[in-house]
C-alpha cells in the first residue's frame, strides 16, 4: 500500500495484539458457554421438542423458503423427488453398462470408487482442475445468447480456496464482484481432498457457482441501477440458491452436459437437495433422531459419512435453511412450465429468464406475481364473433383470463393460489342491441353455459389443475366500436361452480370483470388488460380440513 516498512510492522503488531487479546478470548467465552449448555441437553432433538416448537418450525420454513408450504407437504414432496432422481441416475448407469440390481446406494458407491473419475493427488493435478474449471466457464459464456437476454458485464475467475482454511471450508463457494467493477467475481474451489472433486461433478459445480448460477444472478442484480441500493445487495436464500440449482438444469438443457456421467453429477447435486427436504422436515417435524437422519442421507446420496454427519448437525442448528434450495428451484420450474403452457408459441425462454433475473432477489410469492404479470401481458383474449344479418345473430363469447392469483382476505393463508380461467359461453337466449355498423352495441347472453375452467392448487405437487364441473352464467358485454378499435368490458357471473379431486370439493360464486382494449370491429378480438376475477362464498372441503368464507379476490 506504499506505507513505510516500520509503519507496516507497527500495524501488523497492533492487529496481532487485538486478535490475541480480544478475538481469541471472546471465542473462548462463546465456546465455554456452549460447553455449559451441553450438560443441560438430554439428547439431540429437533425444533418440535422446544416450547411452541411446531409453530417455530413452520415460521422457520416460511422465513427460509418464503412460502407457506407445510412441513408435511415438503417432506412428502422430498420423498417423491428422491425416488424420481435416483431412478434417472440408475437409468443412466444401466445404459452405460453398470450393474444396478443391488439398488441406488451400491451402484453410486461403485461408480465413485473408479479412479478414472479423479485427478492426480499432486500440485499438477490441482493446477489442472483449476484450468479445466476456467475452460468450462469459457465454454458456457459462448452458449448464453439463445437462453439469456441480459448478460452481466462482470467476469468471474476461478481460484483455489486458500490453503490455510481448506479443511474447514465447503467444497466450493462464490464471492461477488466488487460493486465498482474493480474486482471480478470469484469462484473458489476447495482442492484439499482430491477425492472430493470427481470429474463428473465439476461441470454442474461450475454452472451452480459461476455461470449461469450465482455469479450470473448476483452480477445482474448488482447492475440494476433502477433498484434501491439495499435491493441490489439483499439476499433471499430460496431465490438465490433456487436459481443456482435451476441454472444447473438449464446448463443441461443448453447441451453442456452431454457426457452421461456429467449428467449424473448434476442429478447427484439435485438429489442431495431433495434429501435435504426429507431430513430437515424429518428432524424438526417428524421427530427423527440424529441417527435416523444420518442413516437416511447415507443410504440415499452416496456421500461420505463424514460429510453426512456434518450436514445433519448443520440442519439441527439451522431449522428450515436446507429446504430453501430445492423449494426455490421447484418454484422457478413451476413458473416456467406455467408460462410455457399459457403462452404456447409466444413463450420466449430469454424473456422468461429476464423476468426472473432483472428485478433482484425477492420472496418467491413476489417472484410468482412477476411471472403472472408477464403471462398476463403476453397472453389473454376475449373473442366475440357476431354473424351478419338479423337483429339476433348467432354469437358465442370465449373468455380467457390467464393465471389470476387470489388469496383469502380474512385468513392467514389461502387454500388456492392461482386460477386459470378459460370460459366458452354459448348463447341460450341472446339479446343484441344495435347493428354492428353503429358505434356501440351491447350483447347479452343470459344463463350461458360456462365450460373449461381450471384452478391451480399450490398445495398439490406441480400445481395440479382441478377441472371445475361448470355452471350457469349471466354474461353481459358492453363494447364501444370505433373505426379501428374496440373498447369495453365483459361481466360474467357464474354461480356455484364446483370441482372435485379425490375427496376434495371446491364451490363458490365467480364474477369476472374483464376490460377490453384493442382489436378491430371486423373480427372483434381483443386483448385483456386490467382484468379482475372475484370469488365469493368459496367453500373448500377436503380430506384434512374445511375452509369456508367469502371475499376471495384475484387480479
C-alpha positions as CSV (number, residue, x, y, z in Angstrom):
1,X,0.0,0.0,0.0
2,X,3.0,2.3,-0.2
3,X,3.4,2.5,3.6
4,X,7.0,2.6,5.0
5,X,8.1,-0.7,6.4
6,X,8.2,0.4,10.0
7,X,4.6,1.6,9.7
8,X,3.6,-1.7,8.2
9,X,5.3,-3.6,11.0
10,X,3.5,-1.4,13.6
11,X,0.1,-2.0,12.1
12,X,0.7,-5.8,11.9
13,X,1.7,-6.0,15.5
14,X,-1.4,-4.0,16.6
15,X,-3.6,-6.3,14.6
16,X,-1.9,-9.3,16.2
17,X,-2.3,-8.0,19.7
18,X,-6.0,-7.2,19.0
19,X,-6.7,-10.7,17.8
20,X,-4.8,-12.4,20.7
21,X,-6.2,-10.1,23.4
22,X,-9.8,-9.6,22.2
23,X,-10.9,-12.0,19.5
24,X,-9.4,-15.2,20.9
25,X,-10.8,-14.6,24.5
26,X,-14.3,-13.7,23.0
27,X,-14.4,-17.0,21.1
28,X,-13.2,-18.8,24.2
29,X,-16.1,-17.4,26.2
30,X,-18.5,-18.5,23.4
31,X,-17.1,-22.0,23.4
32,X,-17.4,-22.2,27.2
33,X,-21.0,-21.1,27.0
34,X,-21.9,-23.9,24.7
35,X,-20.0,-26.5,26.7
36,X,-22.0,-25.4,29.7
37,X,-25.2,-25.8,27.7
38,X,-24.3,-29.3,26.7
39,X,-24.8,-30.6,30.2
40,X,-28.4,-29.4,30.1
41,X,-29.3,-31.4,27.0
42,X,-30.7,-35.0,27.2
43,X,-30.3,-35.8,23.5
44,X,-30.4,-34.5,20.0
45,X,-33.9,-33.4,19.2
46,X,-35.4,-31.2,16.5
47,X,-37.4,-28.0,16.9
48,X,-40.5,-30.0,17.8
49,X,-39.1,-30.5,21.3
50,X,-38.9,-26.8,22.1
51,X,-41.7,-24.8,23.6
52,X,-44.1,-23.9,20.7
53,X,-41.6,-25.8,18.6
54,X,-44.0,-26.8,15.9
55,X,-45.1,-23.2,15.3
56,X,-41.5,-22.1,15.4
57,X,-40.5,-24.6,12.7
58,X,-43.4,-23.5,10.5
59,X,-42.2,-20.0,10.9
60,X,-38.6,-21.0,10.1
61,X,-39.8,-22.7,6.9
62,X,-41.7,-19.6,5.9
63,X,-38.6,-17.5,6.6
64,X,-36.2,-19.7,4.6
65,X,-38.5,-20.7,1.7
66,X,-40.7,-17.5,1.6
67,X,-43.7,-19.9,1.1
68,X,-46.5,-21.2,3.2
69,X,-45.6,-24.9,2.4
70,X,-46.3,-27.1,5.3
71,X,-43.6,-29.5,6.8
72,X,-45.8,-32.4,5.7
73,X,-46.0,-31.2,2.1
74,X,-42.2,-30.5,1.9
75,X,-41.5,-33.9,3.4
76,X,-43.7,-35.9,1.0
77,X,-42.5,-33.9,-2.0
78,X,-38.9,-34.6,-1.0
79,X,-39.6,-38.3,-0.8
80,X,-41.1,-38.2,-4.3
81,X,-38.2,-36.2,-5.7
82,X,-35.7,-38.6,-4.2
83,X,-37.3,-41.6,-5.9
84,X,-37.5,-39.7,-9.2
85,X,-33.9,-38.5,-9.3
86,X,-32.5,-41.9,-8.1
87,X,-34.5,-43.6,-10.9
88,X,-33.0,-41.2,-13.5
89,X,-29.4,-41.9,-12.2
90,X,-29.9,-45.7,-12.2
91,X,-31.3,-45.5,-15.8
92,X,-28.1,-43.7,-17.0
93,X,-25.9,-46.2,-15.2
94,X,-27.8,-49.1,-16.6
95,X,-27.5,-47.6,-20.1
96,X,-23.7,-47.3,-19.6
97,X,-23.4,-50.9,-18.7
98,X,-23.3,-50.8,-14.9
99,X,-25.0,-53.4,-12.7
100,X,-27.8,-51.7,-10.8
101,X,-29.8,-54.6,-9.5
102,X,-28.5,-54.0,-5.9
103,X,-30.1,-50.6,-5.9
104,X,-29.0,-47.0,-5.9
105,X,-26.6,-46.9,-2.9
106,X,-24.5,-49.8,-4.2
107,X,-24.4,-48.6,-7.8
108,X,-23.5,-45.0,-7.0
109,X,-20.8,-46.0,-4.5
110,X,-19.2,-48.4,-7.0
111,X,-19.1,-45.6,-9.6
112,X,-17.5,-43.2,-7.1
113,X,-14.6,-45.7,-6.4
114,X,-13.4,-45.6,-10.0
115,X,-10.0,-43.9,-10.3
116,X,-10.7,-42.7,-13.8
117,X,-13.0,-40.0,-12.4
118,X,-10.3,-38.3,-10.3
119,X,-7.2,-36.1,-10.9
120,X,-3.8,-37.0,-9.6
121,X,-3.3,-36.1,-6.0
122,X,-0.5,-33.6,-6.8
123,X,0.2,-30.0,-7.5
124,X,-0.1,-30.7,-11.2
125,X,-3.4,-32.4,-10.7
126,X,-4.8,-29.4,-8.7
127,X,-3.5,-27.0,-11.3
128,X,-5.3,-29.0,-14.0
129,X,-8.6,-28.8,-12.1
130,X,-8.4,-25.0,-12.0
131,X,-7.5,-24.9,-15.7
132,X,-10.4,-27.1,-16.5
133,X,-12.8,-25.0,-14.4
134,X,-11.7,-22.0,-16.4
135,X,-12.3,-23.8,-19.7
136,X,-15.8,-24.7,-18.6
137,X,-16.6,-21.1,-17.8
138,X,-15.3,-20.0,-21.2
139,X,-17.5,-22.7,-22.9
140,X,-20.7,-21.6,-21.2
141,X,-20.0,-18.0,-22.0
142,X,-20.2,-18.8,-25.7
143,X,-23.6,-20.5,-25.3
144,X,-25.6,-17.9,-23.4
145,X,-27.2,-15.8,-26.1
146,X,-30.0,-18.2,-27.1
147,X,-31.0,-18.6,-23.5
148,X,-30.5,-15.2,-21.9
149,X,-31.4,-11.7,-22.9
150,X,-29.4,-9.9,-20.2
151,X,-25.8,-11.0,-19.7
152,X,-23.7,-9.3,-17.0
153,X,-20.6,-7.4,-17.8
154,X,-18.7,-8.5,-14.7
155,X,-16.4,-11.5,-15.3
156,X,-15.8,-14.4,-13.0
157,X,-12.5,-16.1,-12.3
158,X,-11.5,-19.4,-10.6
159,X,-9.1,-19.7,-7.7
160,X,-8.2,-22.3,-5.1
161,X,-9.6,-21.9,-1.6
162,X,-6.7,-20.5,0.4
163,X,-4.8,-23.5,1.8
164,X,-4.9,-22.2,5.4
165,X,-8.7,-22.6,5.5
166,X,-9.3,-25.6,3.2
167,X,-10.0,-28.1,6.0
168,X,-13.0,-26.1,7.3
169,X,-14.3,-24.7,4.0
170,X,-17.1,-26.1,1.8
171,X,-16.3,-27.8,-1.5
172,X,-16.8,-24.5,-3.4
173,X,-18.3,-21.1,-2.9
174,X,-18.7,-17.8,-4.7
175,X,-17.6,-14.3,-3.8
176,X,-19.4,-11.5,-5.6
177,X,-17.6,-9.0,-7.8
178,X,-16.9,-5.5,-6.5
179,X,-19.8,-3.1,-7.0
180,X,-17.5,-0.6,-8.8
181,X,-16.1,-3.3,-11.1
182,X,-12.6,-3.2,-9.6
183,X,-12.6,-6.9,-8.7
184,X,-14.1,-9.8,-10.6
185,X,-16.5,-12.4,-9.2
186,X,-14.5,-15.3,-7.7
187,X,-15.4,-19.0,-7.8
188,X,-13.4,-20.7,-5.1
189,X,-12.7,-24.4,-5.4
190,X,-11.6,-26.5,-2.4
191,X,-8.8,-28.8,-3.5
192,X,-7.8,-30.1,-0.1
193,X,-9.2,-33.6,-0.7
194,X,-8.8,-34.6,-4.4
195,X,-11.4,-37.3,-4.0
196,X,-14.0,-34.5,-3.3
197,X,-13.6,-33.3,-6.9
198,X,-14.7,-36.1,-9.2
199,X,-14.6,-35.1,-12.8
200,X,-18.3,-35.8,-13.3
201,X,-19.3,-33.2,-10.6
202,X,-17.1,-30.3,-11.9
203,X,-19.4,-29.0,-14.7
204,X,-22.5,-28.8,-12.6
205,X,-20.5,-27.1,-9.8
206,X,-19.2,-24.6,-12.3
207,X,-22.7,-23.8,-13.6
208,X,-24.0,-23.5,-10.0
209,X,-21.3,-21.2,-8.6
210,X,-20.4,-19.3,-11.7
211,X,-22.4,-19.1,-14.9
212,X,-25.3,-19.2,-15.2
213,X,-25.6,-19.6,-11.5
214,X,-24.6,-17.4,-8.6
215,X,-22.2,-15.1,-10.4
216,X,-24.6,-14.6,-13.3
217,X,-27.6,-13.8,-11.0
218,X,-25.7,-11.6,-8.5
219,X,-23.8,-9.7,-11.1
220,X,-27.0,-8.8,-12.8
221,X,-28.6,-7.9,-9.5
222,X,-25.6,-5.6,-8.6
223,X,-26.0,-3.8,-12.0
224,X,-29.7,-2.9,-11.6
225,X,-29.3,0.8,-11.1
226,X,-33.1,1.4,-11.0
227,X,-33.3,-0.6,-7.8
228,X,-32.7,1.0,-4.3
229,X,-29.1,0.2,-3.2
230,X,-30.2,-2.2,-0.5
231,X,-32.2,-4.2,-3.0
232,X,-29.1,-4.8,-5.1
233,X,-27.5,-6.5,-2.0
234,X,-30.3,-8.1,-0.1
235,X,-30.3,-12.0,-0.3
236,X,-33.2,-14.4,-0.2
237,X,-31.8,-18.0,0.0
238,X,-34.8,-19.6,-1.7
239,X,-34.4,-17.2,-4.6
240,X,-30.6,-17.2,-5.0
241,X,-30.0,-20.9,-4.2
242,X,-33.1,-21.8,-6.1
243,X,-31.8,-20.0,-9.1
244,X,-28.3,-21.6,-8.9
245,X,-29.9,-25.1,-8.7
246,X,-32.2,-24.3,-11.6
247,X,-29.1,-23.0,-13.5
248,X,-27.6,-26.5,-13.3
249,X,-30.7,-27.8,-15.1
250,X,-30.6,-25.0,-17.7
251,X,-27.0,-25.8,-18.5
252,X,-28.0,-29.4,-19.2
253,X,-30.8,-28.1,-21.5
254,X,-28.2,-26.0,-23.2
255,X,-26.3,-29.2,-24.1
256,X,-23.3,-28.5,-21.8
257,X,-23.5,-31.9,-20.0
258,X,-23.5,-34.2,-23.0
259,X,-21.4,-36.8,-21.2
260,X,-23.8,-39.1,-19.3
261,X,-21.5,-39.1,-16.2
262,X,-21.6,-35.3,-16.1
263,X,-25.4,-35.5,-16.1
264,X,-25.1,-38.0,-13.2
265,X,-23.1,-35.3,-11.4
266,X,-25.9,-32.8,-12.0
267,X,-28.6,-35.3,-10.8
268,X,-26.5,-36.1,-7.7
269,X,-26.4,-32.4,-6.8
270,X,-30.2,-32.1,-7.2
271,X,-30.6,-35.4,-5.2
272,X,-28.8,-34.0,-2.3
273,X,-31.1,-31.0,-2.2
274,X,-34.1,-33.3,-2.4
275,X,-32.8,-35.4,0.5
276,X,-32.4,-32.2,2.5
277,X,-36.2,-31.6,2.2
278,X,-36.7,-35.1,3.8
279,X,-34.2,-34.9,6.6
280,X,-34.8,-31.3,7.6
281,X,-38.5,-31.9,8.0
282,X,-37.8,-35.4,9.4
283,X,-35.7,-33.9,12.2
284,X,-37.9,-30.9,13.1
285,X,-41.4,-32.1,12.4
286,X,-41.4,-35.9,12.1
287,X,-39.3,-36.4,15.2
288,X,-36.5,-38.2,13.6
289,X,-33.4,-38.9,15.7
290,X,-29.9,-37.8,14.6
291,X,-29.1,-41.4,13.7
292,X,-32.2,-41.8,11.6
293,X,-31.4,-38.7,9.7
294,X,-27.8,-39.8,9.1
295,X,-28.8,-43.2,8.0
296,X,-31.3,-41.9,5.5
297,X,-28.9,-39.4,4.0
298,X,-26.1,-42.0,3.8
299,X,-28.4,-44.5,2.0
300,X,-29.8,-42.0,-0.5
301,X,-27.0,-39.7,-1.6
302,X,-23.7,-41.7,-1.9
303,X,-22.0,-39.0,0.2
304,X,-19.2,-39.9,2.6
305,X,-20.2,-40.4,6.2
306,X,-18.1,-37.5,7.5
307,X,-19.9,-35.2,5.1
308,X,-23.3,-36.6,6.0
309,X,-22.7,-36.1,9.7
310,X,-21.6,-32.5,9.1
311,X,-24.7,-31.9,7.0
312,X,-27.1,-33.3,9.6
313,X,-25.6,-31.4,12.5
314,X,-25.9,-28.3,10.5
315,X,-29.7,-29.0,9.9
316,X,-30.2,-29.4,13.7
317,X,-29.0,-25.9,14.4
318,X,-30.4,-24.2,11.4
319,X,-34.0,-25.4,11.1
320,X,-35.5,-24.9,7.6
321,X,-32.4,-23.5,5.9
322,X,-31.7,-26.6,4.0
323,X,-35.1,-26.6,2.3
324,X,-34.6,-23.3,0.5
325,X,-32.5,-24.7,-2.4
326,X,-34.9,-27.3,-3.8
327,X,-38.1,-25.3,-2.9
328,X,-36.6,-22.3,-4.8
329,X,-35.7,-24.4,-7.8
330,X,-39.1,-26.1,-8.0
331,X,-40.9,-22.8,-7.8
332,X,-38.9,-21.4,-10.7
333,X,-39.6,-24.7,-12.7
334,X,-43.3,-24.5,-11.9
335,X,-43.5,-20.9,-13.0
336,X,-41.6,-21.7,-16.2
337,X,-43.9,-24.7,-17.0
338,X,-46.9,-22.4,-16.3
339,X,-45.6,-19.7,-18.7
340,X,-44.8,-22.3,-21.4
341,X,-48.3,-23.8,-21.1
342,X,-50.1,-20.5,-21.2
343,X,-48.1,-18.6,-23.7
344,X,-47.5,-21.6,-26.1
345,X,-45.6,-20.5,-29.2
346,X,-45.3,-17.0,-27.7
347,X,-43.1,-18.3,-24.9
348,X,-39.5,-17.0,-25.1
349,X,-37.0,-18.5,-22.7
350,X,-34.9,-15.4,-22.9
351,X,-37.7,-13.2,-21.8
352,X,-38.7,-15.6,-19.0
353,X,-35.2,-15.6,-17.6
354,X,-35.2,-11.8,-17.8
355,X,-38.3,-11.7,-15.7
356,X,-36.7,-13.9,-13.1
357,X,-33.3,-12.1,-13.0
358,X,-33.9,-8.4,-13.6
359,X,-35.8,-7.4,-10.5
360,X,-33.3,-8.6,-7.9
361,X,-33.6,-11.2,-5.2
362,X,-37.1,-11.5,-3.7
363,X,-39.5,-13.8,-1.8
364,X,-41.0,-16.5,-4.0
365,X,-44.5,-15.2,-3.8
366,X,-43.4,-11.9,-5.2
367,X,-41.5,-13.7,-7.9
368,X,-44.7,-15.6,-8.8
369,X,-46.6,-12.3,-9.1
370,X,-43.9,-11.0,-11.5
371,X,-44.3,-14.1,-13.7
372,X,-48.1,-14.0,-13.6
373,X,-47.9,-10.4,-14.7
374,X,-45.6,-11.4,-17.5
375,X,-48.0,-14.1,-18.6
376,X,-50.9,-11.7,-18.5
377,X,-49.0,-9.3,-20.6
378,X,-48.1,-11.9,-23.1
379,X,-51.5,-13.7,-23.5
380,X,-55.2,-13.4,-22.8
381,X,-58.0,-12.6,-25.2
382,X,-61.7,-12.1,-25.4
383,X,-63.0,-13.2,-28.8
384,X,-66.5,-12.1,-29.8
385,X,-67.9,-13.4,-33.2
386,X,-71.1,-11.8,-34.5
387,X,-72.5,-13.0,-37.7
388,X,-74.1,-10.5,-40.1
389,X,-77.9,-10.4,-40.7
390,X,-80.9,-10.2,-38.4
391,X,-81.4,-8.4,-35.1
392,X,-80.5,-11.6,-33.1
393,X,-77.4,-13.1,-34.8
394,X,-75.8,-16.3,-33.5
395,X,-73.0,-15.5,-31.1
396,X,-70.5,-17.1,-28.8
397,X,-68.1,-15.5,-26.4
398,X,-64.8,-17.0,-25.5
399,X,-63.1,-15.6,-22.4
400,X,-59.6,-16.5,-21.3
401,X,-58.2,-14.8,-18.2
402,X,-54.7,-16.1,-17.7
403,X,-53.5,-17.1,-14.3
404,X,-55.3,-14.9,-11.9
405,X,-54.0,-15.2,-8.4
406,X,-56.2,-14.9,-5.4
407,X,-56.0,-15.2,-1.6
408,X,-58.4,-15.4,1.3
409,X,-58.5,-12.0,2.9
410,X,-59.8,-13.0,6.3
411,X,-57.3,-15.9,6.9
412,X,-53.6,-16.1,7.3
413,X,-53.3,-18.4,4.4
414,X,-55.3,-19.2,1.3
415,X,-56.1,-22.7,0.1
416,X,-56.0,-21.8,-3.6
417,X,-53.2,-19.8,-5.0
418,X,-53.7,-19.5,-8.8
419,X,-56.6,-19.6,-11.2
420,X,-56.6,-20.1,-14.9
421,X,-60.0,-19.0,-16.2
422,X,-60.9,-20.3,-19.7
423,X,-64.6,-20.0,-20.5
424,X,-66.7,-20.7,-23.5
425,X,-70.1,-19.0,-23.3
426,X,-72.6,-20.4,-25.7
427,X,-75.9,-18.5,-26.0
428,X,-79.1,-20.0,-24.9
429,X,-81.0,-16.7,-25.2
430,X,-79.5,-13.8,-27.0
431,X,-80.2,-10.1,-26.9
432,X,-78.5,-7.9,-29.5
433,X,-78.9,-4.1,-29.4
434,X,-77.9,-2.1,-32.4
435,X,-76.3,-3.0,-35.7
436,X,-72.6,-3.7,-35.8
437,X,-72.1,-0.6,-38.0
438,X,-73.0,1.7,-35.2
439,X,-70.6,3.0,-32.6
440,X,-71.9,1.0,-29.7
441,X,-73.5,-2.4,-29.1
442,X,-74.5,-4.5,-26.2
443,X,-74.5,-8.2,-26.3
444,X,-76.5,-10.1,-23.6
445,X,-76.3,-13.8,-23.1
446,X,-78.4,-14.8,-20.1
447,X,-77.8,-18.2,-18.5
448,X,-74.9,-19.0,-20.7
449,X,-73.0,-22.3,-20.2
450,X,-69.5,-22.0,-18.8
451,X,-67.0,-24.7,-19.7
452,X,-63.3,-25.4,-19.4
453,X,-62.4,-23.6,-16.2
454,X,-59.2,-24.7,-14.3
455,X,-58.0,-23.9,-10.8
456,X,-54.4,-24.5,-9.8
457,X,-53.8,-25.5,-6.2
458,X,-50.4,-24.8,-4.9
459,X,-50.6,-27.4,-2.2
460,X,-50.6,-30.2,-4.8
461,X,-47.4,-31.3,-6.5
462,X,-46.7,-29.4,-9.7
463,X,-49.7,-27.1,-9.2
464,X,-52.0,-29.8,-10.3
465,X,-55.1,-28.5,-12.1
466,X,-58.6,-29.0,-10.7
467,X,-61.2,-29.0,-13.5
468,X,-64.3,-27.2,-12.5
469,X,-67.5,-29.0,-13.3
470,X,-69.1,-26.0,-14.9
471,X,-72.0,-23.7,-14.1
472,X,-74.6,-21.3,-15.4
473,X,-73.6,-17.7,-16.0
474,X,-75.2,-14.4,-16.8
475,X,-73.0,-12.6,-19.3
476,X,-73.0,-9.0,-20.5
477,X,-70.6,-7.5,-23.0
478,X,-70.6,-3.7,-23.4
479,X,-68.4,-2.7,-26.3
480,X,-67.7,0.7,-27.8
481,X,-66.8,0.5,-31.5
482,X,-64.6,2.9,-33.3
483,X,-63.3,2.8,-36.9
484,X,-60.1,0.9,-36.0
485,X,-60.5,-0.1,-32.4
486,X,-63.0,-1.5,-29.9
487,X,-63.0,-0.9,-26.2
488,X,-65.3,-2.1,-23.4
489,X,-65.8,-4.7,-20.8
490,X,-67.3,-8.1,-20.2
491,X,-69.0,-9.0,-16.9
492,X,-69.6,-12.7,-16.3
493,X,-71.3,-14.1,-13.2
494,X,-71.3,-17.8,-12.6
495,X,-72.9,-19.3,-9.6
496,X,-71.8,-22.4,-7.7
497,X,-69.1,-23.7,-9.9
498,X,-67.8,-26.9,-8.4
499,X,-64.7,-29.0,-8.6
500,X,-63.7,-32.4,-7.2
501,X,-60.3,-34.0,-6.8
502,X,-60.5,-37.3,-4.9
503,X,-62.4,-36.4,-1.8
504,X,-61.9,-32.7,-2.2
505,X,-64.5,-30.3,-3.4
506,X,-64.4,-26.6,-4.2
507,X,-67.5,-24.5,-4.8
508,X,-68.3,-20.8,-5.0
509,X,-69.6,-17.9,-7.0
510,X,-67.4,-16.4,-9.6
511,X,-67.5,-12.9,-11.2
512,X,-65.1,-11.9,-13.9
513,X,-64.8,-8.3,-14.9
514,X,-62.7,-8.2,-18.0
515,X,-61.6,-5.0,-19.6
516,X,-61.2,-5.0,-23.3
517,X,-58.6,-3.0,-25.3
518,X,-57.6,-3.2,-28.9
519,X,-58.9,-5.3,-31.8
520,X,-61.0,-4.2,-34.7
521,X,-64.7,-4.0,-35.4
522,X,-64.3,-6.6,-38.2
523,X,-63.2,-9.5,-36.0
524,X,-63.8,-8.0,-32.6
525,X,-60.9,-9.9,-31.0
526,X,-59.4,-8.0,-28.1
527,X,-56.5,-8.3,-25.6
528,X,-57.2,-8.3,-21.9
529,X,-55.9,-5.5,-19.7
530,X,-56.6,-4.6,-16.2
531,X,-58.9,-7.5,-15.6
532,X,-60.3,-8.8,-12.3
533,X,-61.6,-12.0,-11.0
534,X,-63.7,-12.1,-7.8
535,X,-64.7,-15.3,-6.0
536,X,-67.3,-15.1,-3.3
537,X,-68.7,-17.6,-0.8
538,X,-65.9,-20.0,-1.6
539,X,-66.0,-23.3,0.3
540,X,-63.4,-25.9,0.2
541,X,-64.0,-29.3,1.8
542,X,-61.3,-31.9,1.8
543,X,-59.7,-34.9,3.5
544,X,-58.0,-32.8,6.1
545,X,-59.8,-29.6,6.5
546,X,-62.7,-27.4,5.6
547,X,-62.3,-23.7,4.7
548,X,-65.4,-21.6,4.3
549,X,-66.0,-17.9,3.9
550,X,-66.2,-15.1,1.5
551,X,-64.2,-12.2,0.0
552,X,-61.7,-14.1,-2.1
553,X,-60.2,-11.9,-4.8
554,X,-57.8,-12.1,-7.7
555,X,-56.3,-9.7,-10.1
